[in-house]
């Protein structure tokens, strides 16, 4: 899936987390968070882990165009 980088960064900031904090909570690498925030593809499992760490559903961090498919 392609993450909505703006929404992802906004949610992370709203939760008062830096990339390292989010990576730790999501159990992924900091590089994975960096890639997601840059709008690069991530797999659905990773999206689920990141969304859970942010307290949202995966659709909250998905690009709008993907939701319309």
C-alpha positions, 0 to 999 in steps of 0.5 A, a space after each residue: 500500500 502507499 501511505 499518505 505521508 502527510 497524514 502519517 507525519 501529522 498523526 505521529 506529531 499529534 501523538 508527540 512521537 519522533 520517528 524512533 519512538 514510532 518505529 519502536 512502538 510499531 516494531 519496525 525499523 526507523 528506515 521503514 518509518 522514513 520510507 513510509 513518510 516519504 510516500 514509498 510503498 509498504 506492505 499491509 502488515 507494516 501498515 497495520 503495525 504503524 497504524 496500531 502504534 498510532 492508535 488508528 485504523 490502517 485506512 487513516 494512513 492510506 492514500 485516498 486514491 487507494 481507498 477508491 479502488 
